[in-house]
């Protein structure tokens, strides 16, 4: 499967721009998939935002896009967000009522 299961943009007015950034960063992230570290770090910096990547052992990729002006956000905080996201994803996949072909919806 090579399509996003869940994309959410806050605020929603630039949603198309974020879709482009996510797909572009996934292409950049292909270079890093074979390394042992799951946290891929900064994949795609632009003037407006920074795109970070994370890949699981089963090759599921997570992407977080943050505003470039946010200088308070540290690398270890991004890594922590990815770990929490990975745990939540694992919980969804372990749910016996979830169909893997269905999109993931947030509460």
C-alpha positions as CSV (number, residue, x, y, z in Angstrom):
1,X,0.0,0.0,0.0
2,X,1.4,3.3,-1.0
3,X,-1.2,5.8,0.1
4,X,-1.7,7.8,3.2
5,X,-4.0,6.3,5.9
6,X,-4.5,9.5,7.7
7,X,-3.6,13.1,7.0
8,X,-4.7,16.0,9.2
9,X,-3.8,19.7,8.7
10,X,-4.2,22.3,11.4
11,X,-5.1,25.0,10.2
12,X,-6.9,23.6,7.2
13,X,-6.5,26.5,4.8
14,X,-3.1,25.2,3.4
15,X,-4.0,21.6,3.3
16,X,-3.0,21.1,-0.4
17,X,0.5,22.5,0.4
18,X,0.9,20.0,3.2
19,X,-0.2,17.1,1.1
20,X,2.6,18.1,-1.4
21,X,5.1,18.4,1.4
22,X,4.2,15.0,2.8
23,X,4.5,13.2,-0.5
24,X,7.7,15.0,-1.4
25,X,9.3,14.1,1.9
26,X,8.3,10.4,1.5
27,X,10.3,10.4,-1.7
28,X,13.3,11.9,0.2
29,X,12.8,9.5,3.0
30,X,13.3,6.4,0.7
31,X,17.0,7.0,1.0
32,X,16.9,6.5,4.8
33,X,14.6,3.5,5.1
34,X,17.4,1.0,5.3
35,X,19.1,2.5,8.3
36,X,18.6,1.0,11.8
37,X,17.3,4.2,13.4
38,X,13.6,4.6,13.1
39,X,13.6,8.3,13.6
40,X,14.7,9.8,10.2
41,X,15.0,13.4,11.4
42,X,14.5,16.4,9.3
43,X,13.6,15.3,5.7
44,X,12.5,18.3,3.9
45,X,13.1,21.8,5.2
46,X,11.4,24.8,3.4
47,X,11.1,28.4,4.1
48,X,7.7,27.9,5.7
49,X,7.9,24.5,7.4
50,X,10.0,21.6,8.4
51,X,9.1,18.0,7.6
52,X,10.3,15.2,9.9
53,X,10.1,11.4,9.2
54,X,9.9,8.2,11.1
55,X,9.7,4.6,9.8
56,X,8.5,1.5,11.6
57,X,10.1,-2.0,11.4
58,X,7.2,-3.0,9.1
59,X,8.1,0.0,6.8
60,X,5.1,2.2,7.8
61,X,6.2,5.8,7.4
62,X,5.0,8.7,9.6
63,X,5.5,12.3,8.7
64,X,5.1,15.4,10.9
65,X,5.1,18.9,9.4
66,X,5.8,21.9,11.7
67,X,6.1,25.6,11.2
68,X,9.7,26.7,10.5
69,X,9.2,29.7,12.9
70,X,8.7,27.3,15.8
71,X,12.2,27.3,17.2
72,X,11.2,26.0,20.6
73,X,10.5,22.5,19.4
74,X,13.5,20.3,20.0
75,X,14.5,17.2,18.0
76,X,13.9,14.9,21.1
77,X,10.3,16.3,21.3
78,X,9.7,15.4,17.7
79,X,11.1,12.0,18.3
80,X,8.8,11.6,21.3
81,X,5.8,12.6,19.2
82,X,6.7,10.0,16.7
83,X,6.9,7.3,19.4
84,X,3.5,8.2,20.7
85,X,2.1,8.2,17.2
86,X,3.7,4.8,16.6
87,X,2.1,3.4,19.8
88,X,-1.3,4.8,18.8
89,X,-0.9,3.3,15.3
90,X,0.0,-0.1,16.9
91,X,-3.1,0.1,19.1
92,X,-5.3,0.7,16.0
93,X,-3.7,-2.2,14.1
94,X,-4.1,-4.5,17.1
95,X,-7.8,-3.7,17.3
96,X,-9.7,-6.9,16.0
97,X,-12.5,-4.7,14.6
98,X,-10.2,-2.6,12.5
99,X,-10.0,-3.5,8.8
100,X,-6.4,-2.6,7.5
101,X,-7.9,-1.3,4.2
102,X,-10.0,1.3,6.0
103,X,-8.7,4.8,6.6
104,X,-7.9,5.8,10.2
105,X,-10.2,8.4,11.8
106,X,-9.3,10.5,14.7
107,X,-11.6,11.1,17.6
